[in-house]
Amino acid sequence: MQRYKTRYELKTEVKSLLQGNWTRAIQLYLIPVIVMILNINVNRSNSTDAMKDAIYNNGGAFSSLLSTGLISYIISLVVLLISLSSAFRGLDWIEDPQLDFQPIKSNFTYFRSPD
């Protein structure tokens, strides 16, 4: 029967992995965090602009809301792909602590080619 690691064992494993590698870990997750923050700000400003257009310009309200939603959807999809890519690279790094990778480039590759 397979024995799963306890929470304590997982924490100590990750702490030992990060010891001396904090800059790599921060670089790996820095781009997804920045892109998420930008996405939130873009969504907030686009929805506010679309609502103003809908209130003050009755003619193009639907098209304005539709285009804002489409842009928001595309940006959210890009954010999702970048976030998943960094998460999968982080999991690969935990499985193989000797893994040699470039943190910034890892954010833009969705899956690592199998060895």
Residue pairs with C-beta under 8 A, 6 or more apart in sequence:
5 13
13 94
14 94
17 93
17 94
17 97
18 25
24 103
25 90
25 103
27 103
27 104
28 86
28 89
28 90
28 93
28 103
28 106
28 107
29 86
29 90
31 82
31 86
31 104
31 107
32 79
32 82
32 83
32 86
32 107
35 78
35 79
35 82
35 83
36 79
36 83
39 75
39 76
39 79
42 71
42 72
42 75
43 72
43 75
43 76
46 68
46 71
46 72
47 68
47 72
49 64
49 68
50 64
50 65
50 68
53 60
53 61
53 64
54 61
54 64
54 65
57 64
81 110
82 107
82 108
84 110
85 106
85 107
85 108
85 109
85 110
85 111
86 106
86 107
88 110
88 111
88 112
89 101
89 103
89 106
89 107
89 109
89 112
92 99
92 101
92 112
93 99
93 101
